[in-house]
């Protein structure tokens, strides 16, 4: 059986331990593991599916689940004897559409800002109050960190991720999609988001686009946050353990900024 997944080295290691534990309880079965990094994973999977040679078990993403199911590359799990009763209904729905289940969610998480407090302190910058900060505050924070030391304030890797944009849109009462399947955000909100990215670059909080592309190609384990050359980045909360392992230091988990500036407080 071919089993494909993506992730960083720590994920590869513990996934292999799960495979080994499964095989220990199921004699006679064989599993051929094929771990990969995120971008390379999808390139390889597209080629495999196009050649009618898809892996038996694969990790999927909710962005692509319907696409692969529509290509008949995924089996509706109702055709198998799989007990899904212990999975919360709202969670299970993320792997379902058209009344069928095409994926079993392995967990739920959220987008958050991971921050290296040692880099922030070395730059002489205060950690932000994530209960009352805005995207303007985020711009100032990353720019100050970049200016105060040798590390970049944020790598900018996640700013093209639609999940982070969805956070921004929902703060304005919008969303990526409506219940009817149409776009749920306005042109003005999209323009505001990309203007924020340009403002971050102009302020020095994130690098130029060509450098961000290089960071993306290098993979998570070689990202600025994981190598100690970047102070912050938005990641899924389940990635913090792997990044901390590679970095060899603890990170701080912060809420994403809000849509309006933090309130000013009078001092006496």
C-alpha positions in Angstrom: 0.0 0.0 0.0 1.4 3.4 -1.0 0.9 6.1 1.7 1.7 9.7 0.8 1.8 12.8 3.1 3.5 16.2 3.4 5.2 18.0 6.2 8.4 18.9 8.0 11.0 16.4 9.3 9.4 16.1 12.7 6.0 15.2 11.1 7.7 12.7 8.9 9.3 11.1 12.0 6.2 10.7 14.0 4.1 9.7 11.1 6.5 6.9 10.4 6.2 5.8 14.1 2.4 5.7 13.5 2.9 3.5 10.4 5.2 1.2 12.4 2.7 0.9 15.2 -0.1 0.1 12.7 2.0 -2.6 11.0 2.9 -4.2 14.3 -0.8 -4.8 14.9 -1.6 -5.9 11.4 0.8 -8.6 10.3 0.9 -9.4 6.6 0.4 -5.8 5.5 3.0 -3.6 3.8 3.1 0.2 3.6 5.4 2.1 1.3 5.7 5.6 2.8 6.3 8.7 0.6 6.8 11.8 2.6 7.4 15.1 0.9 7.3 18.9 1.4 4.0 20.7 0.7 4.7 22.2 -2.8 6.5 19.1 -4.1 3.8 16.9 -2.7 1.1 18.4 -4.9 3.3 18.4 -8.0 4.0 14.7 -7.5 0.3 13.9 -6.7 -0.9 15.7 -9.8 1.5 13.7 -12.0 0.5 10.4 -10.2 -3.3 11.0 -10.5 -2.9 12.1 -14.2 -1.1 8.9 -14.9 -3.9 6.8 -13.2 -1.4 5.8 -10.5 -2.7 7.6 -7.4 -1.4 6.4 -4.0 -3.8 4.1 -2.0 -3.9 6.5 1.0 -3.0 10.2 0.7 -3.1 13.3 2.8 -5.5 15.9 1.4 -6.3 19.5 1.9 -9.8 20.9 2.0 -8.9 23.3 -0.8 -8.3 20.4 -3.2 -10.6 17.7 -1.9 -13.5 18.3 -4.3 -11.2 18.7 -7.2 -9.7 15.3 -6.6 -13.0 13.7 -5.9 -14.4 15.1 -9.1 -11.5 13.5 -10.9 -12.6 10.1 -9.4 -9.2 10.0 -7.6 -10.9 9.6 -4.2 -13.1 6.8 -2.9 -16.3 7.7 -1.0 -15.6 6.2 2.4 -19.3 5.0 2.7 -18.2 2.2 0.4 -15.8 0.9 3.1 -16.5 -0.4 6.6 -15.0 2.6 8.4 -16.4 3.7 11.8 -16.7 7.5 11.9 -19.0 7.7 14.9 -16.3 9.0 17.2 -15.6 12.1 15.1 -17.5 15.2 15.9 -20.1 15.9 13.2 -19.0 19.5 12.5 -15.4 18.3 12.1 -16.4 15.4 9.9 -18.3 17.7 7.5 -15.0 19.3 6.4 -14.3 16.0 4.5 -17.8 15.7 3.1 -19.8 17.1 0.2 -22.7 16.0 -2.0 -23.7 13.6 0.9 -20.5 11.6 0.8 -17.3 11.4 2.9 -14.1 11.7 0.9 -11.7 12.5 3.7 -11.3 11.8 7.5 -10.1 15.0 9.3 -7.1 14.2 11.4 -7.7 17.3 13.6 -8.8 20.9 13.7 -6.6 23.9 14.2 -6.4 27.7 13.6 -4.2 30.3 12.0 -2.1 32.1 14.6 1.0 34.3 14.7 4.1 32.4 16.0 6.7 34.8 17.5 10.3 34.2 18.6 10.5 36.3 21.9 14.3 36.1 22.0 14.6 37.9 18.6 12.0 40.5 19.6 13.8 41.2 22.9 17.2 41.5 21.1 15.7 44.1 18.8 14.5 46.1 21.8 10.9 45.8 20.8 8.0 45.0 23.2 5.8 42.0 22.6 2.4 43.1 21.3 -0.8 42.9 23.2 -2.7 40.4 21.0 -6.0 41.1 22.8 -6.1 44.6 21.4 -3.9 45.1 18.3 -4.6 46.0 14.7 -3.0 45.2 11.4 -1.4 48.7 11.6 0.1 47.6 14.9 1.4 44.5 13.2 3.1 46.6 10.5 4.8 48.7 13.1 5.8 45.7 15.1 7.5 43.9 12.2 9.1 47.0 10.9 10.6 47.8 14.4 11.9 44.3 14.8 13.6 44.4 11.4 15.1 47.8 12.1 16.3 46.8 15.6 18.3 43.7 14.8 19.6 41.3 12.2 16.3 39.3 11.8 13.4 40.1 9.6 10.2 41.1 11.4 8.1 38.5 9.5 8.9 36.3 6.4 5.7 37.2 4.6 5.2 33.5 3.6 1.6 33.3 4.8 0.3 36.6 3.3 -0.7 34.9 0.1 -2.5 32.2 2.0 -6.3 32.4 1.5 -6.9 31.2 5.0 -5.2 34.3 6.5 -7.0 36.6 4.0 -10.2 34.9 5.2 -9.4 36.0 8.8 -9.0 39.6 7.5 -12.2 39.4 5.5 -14.3 37.9 8.3 -13.1 40.8 10.5 -15.0 43.0 8.1 -18.1 40.8 8.1 -17.1 39.1 4.8 -15.6 35.7 4.0 -13.9 33.7 1.2 -17.2 32.2 0.1 -20.9 32.5 0.7 -23.2 29.6 1.6 -24.2 29.6 -2.1 -20.6 29.0 -3.2 -19.9 32.5 -4.6 -17.1 34.8 -3.5 -18.0 36.3 -0.2 -15.6 39.3 -0.1 -15.6 42.6 -1.9 -13.1 44.0 -4.3 -12.3 46.8 -1.8 -11.3 44.2 0.9 -9.0 42.4 -1.5 -7.4 45.6 -2.5 -7.0 46.6 1.1 -5.3 43.3 1.9 -2.7 43.6 -0.9 -2.1 47.3 0.0 -1.2 46.0 3.5 1.3 43.6 2.0 2.9 46.5 0.0 3.0 48.7 3.1 4.7 45.9 5.0 7.3 45.6 2.4 7.8 49.4 2.1 8.2 49.6 5.9 10.8 46.7 6.0 8.6 44.4 8.0 8.7 41.7 5.4 11.2 41.1 2.6 10.8 41.7 -1.1 8.6 39.3 -3.1 11.6 37.4 -4.7 13.0 36.6 -1.3 9.6 35.4 -0.1 9.5 33.0 -3.1 12.9 31.6 -2.1 11.7 31.1 1.4 8.6 29.2 0.2 10.7 27.0 -2.1 13.1 26.1 0.8 10.3 24.6 2.9 9.1 25.0 6.5 12.3 23.7 8.1 14.4 26.3 6.3 12.0 29.2 6.9 13.2 32.3 8.7 11.2 31.4 11.8 12.6 27.9 12.0 16.2 29.0 11.4 16.2 31.9 13.8 16.5 34.6 11.1 12.8 35.8 11.4 10.9 37.0 14.4 7.4 35.9 13.4 5.1 34.2 10.9 1.5 33.1 10.7 1.2 29.3 10.8 -1.4 26.7 11.6 -1.3 26.0 15.4 -0.5 22.3 14.8 2.8 23.4 13.2 4.3 25.0 16.3 5.8 21.8 17.7 7.7 21.0 14.6 9.0 24.5 14.1 10.1 24.7 17.8 11.9 21.3 17.4 13.9 22.6 14.4 14.5 26.0 16.0 15.5 24.5 19.3 13.7 27.2 21.3 10.2 28.1 22.4 7.9 30.3 20.5 5.0 32.4 21.6 1.5 31.9 20.1 -0.4 35.2 19.4 -3.9 36.0 18.0 -3.9 37.6 14.6 -4.3 41.3 14.6 -7.8 42.9 14.4 -9.3 45.2 11.8 -9.1 48.5 13.6 -6.3 50.2 15.5 -5.9 49.3 19.2 -7.4 51.9 21.5 -5.1 54.6 22.9 -4.8 54.7 26.6 -4.1 57.9 28.5 -1.0 57.9 30.8 -0.7 59.8 34.1 
